[in-house]
């Protein structure tokens, strides 16, 4: 869990509107292979509920807010994301679940791997075995 961290992105202030940037191997510690976003999450719904064997992620609340609960098999911690110039870096082997989405929230997720169904761990008990044998 020590590698999980909030990363502050550059914030370029301008009277016409602010700008932030994400660059691979500069702001985030991996090469970008996939980008997706989560939106229109109905009230009370949760996203995530899995870990990755290899994939790393960087999650940003581009709009609105949501919570990310992480778990390394021993400890849990909740991160509230609500600023578009902060992102949460998640290394491989961390269980994550996103919830408490505000109305019109938009979550940007940047991944270090292309989609691979076999990289996902959905079974929490298997996850505990995986991290305790790593």
Backbone torsions as a table, in degrees:
resi	resn	phi	psi	omega
1	UNK	NA	-15.7	-178.3
2	UNK	-63.9	-25.4	-179.1
3	UNK	-82.8	-17.3	176.5
4	UNK	-67.9	132.9	-179.9
5	UNK	-159.3	154.0	170.5
6	UNK	-83.8	130.5	178.3
7	UNK	-114.8	125.3	176.0
8	UNK	-84.3	126.5	-179.9
9	UNK	-88.2	156.0	175.4
10	UNK	-57.8	140.2	178.2
11	UNK	-124.7	109.8	-179.1
12	UNK	-98.5	110.3	-176.0
13	UNK	-82.9	137.4	-179.3
14	UNK	-152.9	139.6	178.6
15	UNK	-59.1	-24.1	-179.6
16	UNK	-84.8	-6.1	-177.3
17	UNK	133.0	145.8	-176.4
18	UNK	-84.7	161.7	-177.9
19	UNK	-138.8	136.7	172.0
20	UNK	-126.9	158.5	-175.0
21	UNK	-137.7	147.2	173.0
22	UNK	-123.1	125.1	177.5
23	UNK	-125.3	134.1	179.7
24	UNK	-62.5	140.6	179.4
25	UNK	61.6	9.2	174.3
26	UNK	-115.8	-64.8	177.9
27	UNK	-88.9	-29.3	179.2
28	UNK	-122.0	148.3	-171.0
29	UNK	-88.0	33.3	178.2
30	UNK	-155.0	163.6	174.4
31	UNK	-79.6	140.3	-177.4
32	UNK	-83.4	124.4	177.9
33	UNK	-115.1	-21.9	-177.0
34	UNK	-154.7	144.2	176.7
35	UNK	-134.4	131.5	173.8
36	UNK	-144.1	167.2	-179.7
37	UNK	-137.1	152.5	-178.9
38	UNK	-117.4	129.6	-176.5
39	UNK	-151.9	170.0	-179.7
40	UNK	54.1	39.8	179.0
41	UNK	-77.0	120.8	179.6
42	UNK	-62.4	149.3	179.6
43	UNK	-52.4	134.8	177.5
44	UNK	84.3	-8.7	-179.3
45	UNK	-79.2	155.6	177.8
46	UNK	-120.4	151.2	175.3
47	UNK	-123.3	165.2	-179.1
48	UNK	84.6	-129.6	-176.1
49	UNK	78.4	41.9	179.9
50	UNK	-162.0	173.0	173.3
51	UNK	-131.4	171.7	177.2
52	UNK	-120.7	147.1	175.5
53	UNK	-77.4	-41.9	-176.1
54	UNK	-122.7	-30.9	-172.1
55	UNK	-69.1	140.8	170.6
56	UNK	-110.0	151.8	179.2
57	UNK	-135.4	157.0	172.5
58	UNK	-132.0	120.9	-173.3
59	UNK	-116.0	131.1	-179.7
60	UNK	-128.6	136.4	171.1
61	UNK	-86.7	95.9	-179.9
62	UNK	-69.1	-31.0	178.9
63	UNK	-147.9	145.0	179.4
64	UNK	69.8	-151.4	-176.5
65	UNK	-151.5	159.7	174.6
66	UNK	-164.7	164.6	178.5
67	UNK	-108.6	144.7	174.0
68	UNK	-119.7	116.8	177.0
69	UNK	-96.8	123.1	179.8
70	UNK	-114.3	156.6	-175.6
71	UNK	-150.9	127.4	178.1
72	UNK	-101.1	10.6	-178.3
73	UNK	98.5	-14.7	178.8
74	UNK	-125.6	-38.5	-176.9
75	UNK	-128.7	152.5	174.8
76	UNK	-119.7	148.8	176.9
77	UNK	-150.7	144.7	178.6
78	UNK	-110.9	131.8	174.6
79	UNK	-113.9	128.3	175.2
80	UNK	-98.0	117.8	179.2
81	UNK	-103.3	125.8	-177.4
82	UNK	-152.8	12.6	177.9
83	UNK	-131.8	135.4	-175.7
84	UNK	-77.2	-1.9	177.7
85	UNK	-110.5	15.1	171.9
86	UNK	-125.8	140.4	176.1
87	UNK	-135.4	158.7	-179.8
88	UNK	-106.4	119.1	176.4
89	UNK	-89.7	127.1	178.5
90	UNK	-122.2	113.7	175.1
91	UNK	-72.7	174.2	177.0
92	UNK	-62.9	157.5	174.9
93	UNK	77.3	20.9	177.9
94	UNK	-116.7	125.3	175.8
95	UNK	-74.5	136.8	-179.5
96	UNK	-136.9	146.0	172.6
97	UNK	-144.4	135.0	-179.3
98	UNK	-109.6	136.1	178.8
99	UNK	-155.5	-178.0	178.0
100	UNK	62.0	42.8	179.8
101	UNK	-71.4	130.5	174.9
102	UNK	-78.1	164.9	177.1
103	UNK	-59.2	134.9	178.8
104	UNK	62.9	24.5	177.2
105	UNK	-71.8	153.0	179.9
106	UNK	-137.6	114.8	179.8
107	UNK	-103.4	122.7	175.2
108	UNK	-97.2	129.6	179.4
109	UNK	-123.4	123.6	179.4
110	UNK	-111.5	129.5	-173.4
111	UNK	-118.7	153.0	179.9
112	UNK	-88.9	-8.7	179.8
113	UNK	-131.6	159.3	170.9
114	UNK	-73.8	166.0	-178.9
115	UNK	-60.4	129.2	176.6
116	UNK	-144.2	105.9	-177.5
117	UNK	-53.6	-33.9	-177.7
118	UNK	-74.1	-9.5	179.0
119	UNK	-84.3	-13.7	-177.0
120	UNK	-84.8	140.9	169.1
121	UNK	-115.2	110.3	-179.7
122	UNK	-99.0	-21.9	-177.5
123	UNK	-88.6	115.9	-174.8
124	UNK	-63.2	-38.6	178.5
125	UNK	-65.0	-39.4	175.5
126	UNK	-64.6	-39.5	176.5
127	UNK	-56.3	-46.0	179.4
128	UNK	-60.9	-41.1	176.1
129	UNK	-63.2	-44.7	-177.8
130	UNK	-59.4	-49.3	-176.7
131	UNK	-74.5	-28.4	179.2
132	UNK	-80.1	-15.6	176.6
133	UNK	-101.8	-0.7	-176.3
134	UNK	-80.1	NA	NA
